[in-house]
Amino acid sequence: MQLSTLTALMKANGCRTIYIKSLAANDNRKQQVYFGGNFSAINLIPFKEIITDPGKPHIFKAALDFSWLTEDGALCKAPNAQLILYPQYPEVRFSGFLSGCINAPSELMDEKLRLSGRILFLGIHPEGSIIGYICHPDSNIANEVTARGELPKKGVFHEIGFDSHPVDNEKELLEELRRIHLQGWIRSKRLGSDGQLLPCEATNCGGLTLEAELGIIPNSKSEPDLFGFEIKQHNVTRLDHINAGILTLMTPEPTGGFYKTAGVEAFIRKYGYPDMTGQAGREDRLNFGGIHRIDNYHERTGLSIILLGFDRKAGKIRDATGGIALMNLNGEDAAVWRYSEIMQHWNRKHAQAVYIPSISNKSPDLRYRYGNLVRLGMGTDFLLYLKAISAGQIYYDPGIKLENASTVPRTKRRSQFRIKSADLPFLYHKMKTVDLLA
């Protein structure tokens, strides 16, 4: 196999990029293959879902759609390939890659070989499948990789492009944001599900207008918005005050606790409170809102954030079956977001994010203007997210209500995890500010 042949086969099978890793002697089927000393590997390696095993509460598992590429160009499915996340260290390892696969490279991955310098290639398809290939350190293809010199690094991996001039996603994104900044004031709008341009007069139109300019159709998929980046707009009073304001990070529904077992109406009746604005039409309404932080029981709801199974001092998950919980002083679970599910959402959607400040003007009509100073968050980790909750930087600020409570009840759900703009750098391994006009 030559490197040109390998990359051509990967491309022909729909892969968008290729990651490589030089394997250590103990990277084998018995000891598994080391993918990094944190959870950032799952930002790069697509997986089906993260699950926990009640019999093994110290680990997470994530199944992969993985196939080996053989020397004759055929694909051999490895049905048991998976990532194992060990939160107690923390680290991620690749496992099960030989099991059930007839033409797998068993000799090169045998624990008795103990050969360092083997190169593992991972071709990544945009729809989530992975094609693997491994070569001997003395092979022609290994020598070709060495001759390439220093390659772009992402965690424990290096990236090989298909072309001599690969697409620079960051550059493409910044050029689009520069174009939008130079337009000045933009009339508020949004895109419909069919891509049709529609008017927008709601309070969240700043983000929808920006997405419309970028051609992003609003959806609830847990995937980045554009060029591999999550697009996050936030309101400021001045465009150069990029650290001002509050941002909503995620709006996931609880997956456990009383909220899940009894339903949202019962949850509001138990933990909510009568609307306090005194406005007409709100007399028969119950609310569940207000800022909920760790170590602080809310005066109206009686609930506080508790991190179940998380060692706050060490910054590690001790029980993978735990989660972010709202609990009262009696230890009752009002609502729970399991770590396995919220981690999947966070890492997939926020691995790379761009934060764009905006200001609005309501006269003569609703318009928005987007700043030239934007921030790029590069490389996140779910443990950083939990540490930010533990420090009180991320808080729960819901907008849940029950209207017509005594007649024909109607509920509205909105669970929001929010953060001050100034605290965003705590969520990323690297954050930089870019002037679009520089």
C-alpha positions in Angstrom: 0.0 0.0 0.0 1.3 3.4 -1.0 0.2 6.6 0.8 -1.4 8.0 -2.4 -3.4 4.7 -2.8 -4.6 4.8 0.8 -5.7 8.4 0.6 -7.5 7.8 -2.7 -9.3 4.8 -1.3 -10.3 6.7 1.8 -11.6 9.6 -0.3 -13.4 7.2 -2.7 -15.2 5.8 0.4 -16.4 9.3 1.4 -13.9 10.2 4.2 -13.5 13.9 4.8 -10.2 13.7 6.6 -7.6 11.3 7.9 -6.2 11.2 11.4 -3.0 9.2 12.2 -1.5 8.0 15.4 1.9 6.4 16.0 1.3 3.5 18.2 3.3 2.6 21.3 4.3 -1.0 22.1 1.4 -1.4 24.5 -1.2 -0.2 22.1 -2.8 -3.5 21.3 -6.0 -5.5 21.5 -5.4 -6.5 25.1 -4.3 -3.2 26.6 -6.4 -1.2 24.1 -5.2 1.8 22.1 -4.6 5.0 24.0 -6.5 8.0 22.5 -5.6 10.7 25.0 -5.5 11.8 28.6 -8.9 13.6 28.6 -12.2 13.3 26.7 -11.3 15.5 23.8 -10.8 12.5 21.5 -14.6 12.2 21.2 -14.6 15.6 19.6 -12.8 14.1 16.6 -13.9 10.4 16.5 -17.6 10.1 15.6 -19.5 7.6 17.8 -23.1 6.3 17.9 -24.0 7.2 21.5 -22.4 7.2 25.0 -23.8 4.6 27.4 -23.1 3.4 30.9 -23.1 -0.1 32.3 -24.7 -0.4 35.8 -22.3 -3.3 36.4 -19.3 -1.1 35.5 -20.2 2.4 36.9 -16.6 3.6 36.5 -16.6 3.7 32.7 -18.5 5.1 29.7 -18.7 3.2 26.4 -19.3 4.6 22.9 -19.9 2.2 20.0 -18.3 3.0 16.6 -19.3 2.4 13.0 -15.8 1.1 12.2 -14.3 -1.0 9.3 -10.8 -2.1 8.4 -9.4 -1.4 5.0 -7.6 -4.4 3.6 -4.6 -4.5 1.2 -6.8 -5.2 -1.8 -9.0 -2.1 -1.0 -12.0 -4.0 0.5 -13.7 -3.0 3.8 -14.2 -5.4 6.7 -16.7 -4.4 9.4 -15.5 -4.5 13.0 -18.9 -4.7 14.7 -17.5 -4.5 18.3 -15.3 -1.5 17.9 -15.8 1.1 20.6 -14.3 3.9 22.6 -14.0 3.3 26.4 -13.9 6.5 28.5 -12.2 6.1 31.9 -13.3 9.2 33.9 -11.2 8.2 36.9 -7.9 8.9 35.1 -9.3 10.4 32.8 -8.5 8.9 29.4 -10.0 7.4 26.3 -9.1 4.1 24.7 -10.0 2.3 21.5 -11.2 -1.3 22.1 -12.9 -4.2 20.3 -11.4 -3.4 16.9 -10.5 -7.0 16.1 -13.5 -8.8 17.6 -15.9 -10.3 14.9 -13.8 -9.0 12.0 -12.5 -11.7 9.7 -9.8 -9.7 7.8 -8.7 -7.5 10.7 -4.9 -6.8 11.0 -4.6 -9.1 14.0 -0.9 -9.7 13.7 0.0 -6.0 13.9 -2.4 -5.5 16.9 -1.4 -8.7 18.9 -0.3 -8.0 22.4 2.7 -10.4 22.0 4.2 -8.2 19.2 5.0 -5.1 21.4 6.2 -3.1 18.4 6.3 0.7 18.6 6.1 2.9 15.6 3.2 1.2 13.9 0.9 3.9 12.3 -2.9 3.7 12.7 -4.9 5.6 10.0 -8.5 6.7 10.7 -10.5 8.0 7.8 -13.5 9.9 9.0 -16.8 10.0 7.0 -19.1 13.1 7.5 -22.0 10.8 8.4 -20.1 9.1 11.2 -18.4 6.0 9.8 -14.7 5.3 10.3 -12.2 3.4 8.1 -9.1 2.1 9.7 -5.7 1.0 8.3 -2.5 0.1 10.1 1.0 -0.3 8.8 4.3 -1.7 10.0 6.9 0.9 11.1 9.3 -0.3 8.4 6.7 -0.2 5.5 6.9 2.1 2.5 3.8 3.9 3.7 5.3 4.6 7.1 8.3 6.1 5.4 6.1 8.3 3.3 4.4 9.6 6.3 7.7 10.4 8.0 8.8 12.2 4.8 5.8 14.5 5.1 7.4 16.2 8.1 5.4 17.9 10.8 1.7 17.5 10.4 -1.1 19.4 12.0 -1.8 18.0 15.5 -5.1 17.4 17.2 -4.8 15.8 20.6 -2.8 12.6 20.2 -3.5 12.5 16.5 -2.0 14.1 13.4 -4.1 15.1 10.4 -3.2 14.2 6.8 -5.1 16.2 4.1 -6.2 14.8 0.8 -5.0 17.7 -1.2 -1.8 19.8 -1.2 -4.0 22.8 -0.4 -6.7 21.5 2.1 -9.7 23.6 3.0 -9.0 25.9 6.0 -12.3 25.8 7.8 -11.4 28.5 10.3 -10.4 30.8 7.5 -13.6 30.1 5.5 -15.7 30.8 8.6 -13.9 34.1 9.4 -14.3 35.3 5.9 -18.1 34.7 6.1 -18.3 36.6 9.4 -16.2 39.5 8.0 -18.7 39.7 5.1 -21.6 39.9 7.5 -19.8 42.5 9.7 -19.2 44.7 6.7 -22.9 44.7 5.8 -23.6 46.9 8.8 -27.3 46.9 10.0 -29.2 43.8 8.8 -33.0 43.5 8.9 -34.2 40.8 11.3 -35.0 37.5 9.6 -34.9 33.8 9.9 -34.9 30.7 7.7 -37.8 28.3 7.6 -37.3 24.5 7.6 -37.5 24.6 3.8 -34.9 27.3 3.5 -37.4 30.1 2.8 -36.6 33.5 4.2 -39.1 34.6 6.8 -39.6 37.7 9.0 -38.5 37.5 12.7 -39.6 39.8 15.5 -38.9 37.6 18.6 -36.3 38.2 21.3 -34.0 35.5 19.9 -33.8 37.0 16.4 -30.2 38.0 16.8 -29.0 34.4 16.5 -31.6 33.5 13.8 -30.7 36.5 11.7 -27.0 35.5 11.8 -27.9 31.9 10.9 -30.0 33.1 8.0 -27.1 35.1 6.7 -24.9 32.0 6.9 -27.5 29.8 5.3 -28.0 27.7 8.5 -31.5 26.2 8.8 -32.5 26.0 12.5 -32.5 22.5 13.8 -32.1 20.5 17.0 -29.3 18.3 15.8 -26.4 17.8 18.2 -23.9 18.8 15.5 -21.9 21.9 14.8 -23.5 24.6 12.6 -20.9 25.5 10.0 -17.4 24.6 9.0 -17.2 22.4 12.1 -18.0 25.3 14.4 -20.9 26.0 16.6 -22.2 29.5 15.9 -23.1 31.4 19.1 -24.3 35.0 18.9 -24.7 37.1 22.1 -26.1 40.5 22.8 -23.9 43.3 24.0 -24.4 47.1 24.6 -21.2 47.9 22.6 -19.6 45.7 20.0 -16.2 46.1 21.5 -17.5 44.8 24.9 -17.1 41.1 23.8 -16.9 39.8 27.4 -20.2 41.4 28.4 -23.6 39.7 28.7 -24.9 36.2 29.3 -25.0 33.2 26.9 -27.2 30.2 26.8 -25.0 27.1 26.3 -27.5 24.3 26.0 -31.2 23.7 26.4 -31.5 19.9 27.1 -34.5 18.3 28.6 -34.0 16.4 31.9 -33.6 12.6 31.4 -34.3 11.5 35.0 -35.8 12.5 38.3 -39.4 13.6 39.1 -39.5 15.8 36.0 -39.1 12.7 33.8 -41.1 10.1 35.8 -44.1 12.3 36.7 -44.1 14.8 33.8 -43.5 18.5 33.4 -47.0 19.5 34.7 -46.6 17.5 38.0 -43.0 18.9 38.3 -44.3 22.5 38.1 -47.1 21.9 40.5 -44.7 20.4 43.0 -41.7 22.7 42.7 -43.1 25.8 40.9 -44.7 29.0 42.3 -47.5 31.4 41.3 -46.5 34.0 38.8 -45.3 37.1 40.6 -45.5 39.8 38.0 -49.2 40.7 38.7 -49.9 41.3 35.0 -53.3 40.6 33.6 -53.8 37.2 32.1 -51.2 35.6 34.5 -53.4 35.0 37.5 -53.8 31.3 36.8 -50.1 30.6 36.0 -47.4 28.7 37.8 -43.7 29.3 37.0 -40.5 27.4 37.5 -37.6 29.8 37.0 -34.8 31.6 38.5 -31.0 31.1 38.7 -30.1 27.7 40.2 -26.4 27.2 41.1 -24.5 24.6 43.0 -24.3 25.1 46.8 -27.3 27.5 46.7 -30.9 26.4 47.3 -33.3 28.6 45.5 -35.6 30.5 47.8 -38.8 29.8 45.8 -38.2 26.3 44.3 -36.1 24.9 47.2 -33.8 23.2 44.7 -30.0 23.4 44.1 -27.7 21.9 41.5 -25.9 18.8 42.8 -23.3 16.9 40.7 -24.0 13.2 41.4 -20.9 11.0 41.3 -18.5 13.9 40.6 -15.5 14.5 42.8 -15.4 18.3 42.9 -12.0 18.4 44.6 -10.3 16.1 42.1 -12.4 17.3 39.1 -13.2 13.7 38.1 -16.3 11.6 37.6 -16.3 8.8 40.1 -19.7 7.3 39.1 -20.5 7.3 35.3 -24.2 6.6 36.1 -24.5 9.9 37.8 -25.5 13.3 36.4 -26.3 16.9 36.9 -29.3 17.0 39.3 -31.7 19.5 40.8 -32.3 18.3 44.4 -34.0 19.6 47.5 -32.7 19.5 51.1 -34.3 16.0 51.6 -32.2 14.6 48.7 -35.1 14.2 46.3 -34.2 14.2 42.6 -36.4 16.8 41.0 -34.6 16.6 37.7 -31.5 14.9 36.4 -29.4 15.2 33.3 -27.3 12.0 33.0 -23.6 12.5 32.3 -23.6 10.1 29.3 -26.3 12.0 27.5 -25.3 15.6 28.2 -21.6 14.8 27.5 -22.6 13.5 24.0 -24.4 16.7 23.3 -21.7 19.0 24.6 -18.7 17.4 22.9 -20.3 16.9 19.5 -21.8 20.4 19.3 -19.2 22.5 21.1 -15.9 21.0 20.2 -15.2 24.2 18.3 -17.3 27.3 18.7 -17.3 30.9 17.6 -18.8 33.7 19.7 -20.0 36.8 17.9 -21.3 39.9 19.7 -24.3 41.8 18.3 -26.3 44.9 19.0 -29.9 45.6 18.0 -31.9 48.6 16.9 -35.7 48.6 16.9 -36.4 51.8 15.0 -37.7 52.0 12.4 -37.7 48.2 12.4 -35.8 45.4 14.2 -32.2 45.2 12.9 -28.9 43.7 14.0 -25.3 44.5 13.6 -22.5 42.0 14.2 -19.1 42.9 15.6 -15.6 42.6 14.1 -14.1 41.1 17.3 -15.1 37.4 17.6 -13.8 34.7 19.9 -12.9 31.2 18.8 -13.1 28.4 21.4 -10.9 25.5 20.3 -11.1 22.1 22.0 -13.4 21.4 24.8 -13.8 18.6 27.3 -16.9 17.6 29.3 -14.9 17.7 32.5 -14.3 21.4 31.9 -18.0 21.8 31.7 -18.6 20.0 35.0 -15.7 22.0 36.6 -17.5 25.2 35.5 -20.7 24.1 37.1 -18.8 23.1 40.3 -17.3 26.6 40.4 -20.7 28.3 39.9 -19.8 29.7 36.5 -22.5 27.6 34.7 -25.9 27.8 36.2 -29.4 26.5 35.4 -31.9 29.3 34.5 -35.1 27.7 33.2 -38.2 29.4 31.7 -40.8 26.7 32.5 -44.4 27.6 33.1 -47.9 26.2 33.5 -50.7 28.4 32.1 -54.5 27.9 32.9 -53.4 25.8 35.9 -56.9 25.3 37.3 -58.8 24.9 33.9 -57.1 23.5 30.8 -53.4 23.4 31.7 -50.9 24.2 29.1 -47.1 23.8 29.7 -44.1 25.5 28.2 -40.7 23.8 28.6 -37.3 25.6 28.4 -34.4 24.3 30.4 -31.4 26.5 30.0 -27.8 26.2 31.1 -26.1 29.6 31.0 -22.8 31.3 31.6 -21.4 34.8 31.7 -19.6 35.7 28.5 -16.4 36.6 30.5 -16.3 33.0 31.8 -16.3 31.3 28.4 -12.5 30.7 28.3 -12.9 28.2 31.2 -14.7 25.9 28.8 -12.0 25.5 26.2 -8.4 24.4 26.1 -7.7 27.4 23.9 -9.7 30.6 23.2 -8.5 33.4 21.0 -9.9 36.7 19.9 -9.8 37.6 16.2 -10.3 41.0 14.6 -12.1 40.3 11.3 -10.7 43.6 9.9 -7.1 42.9 10.7 
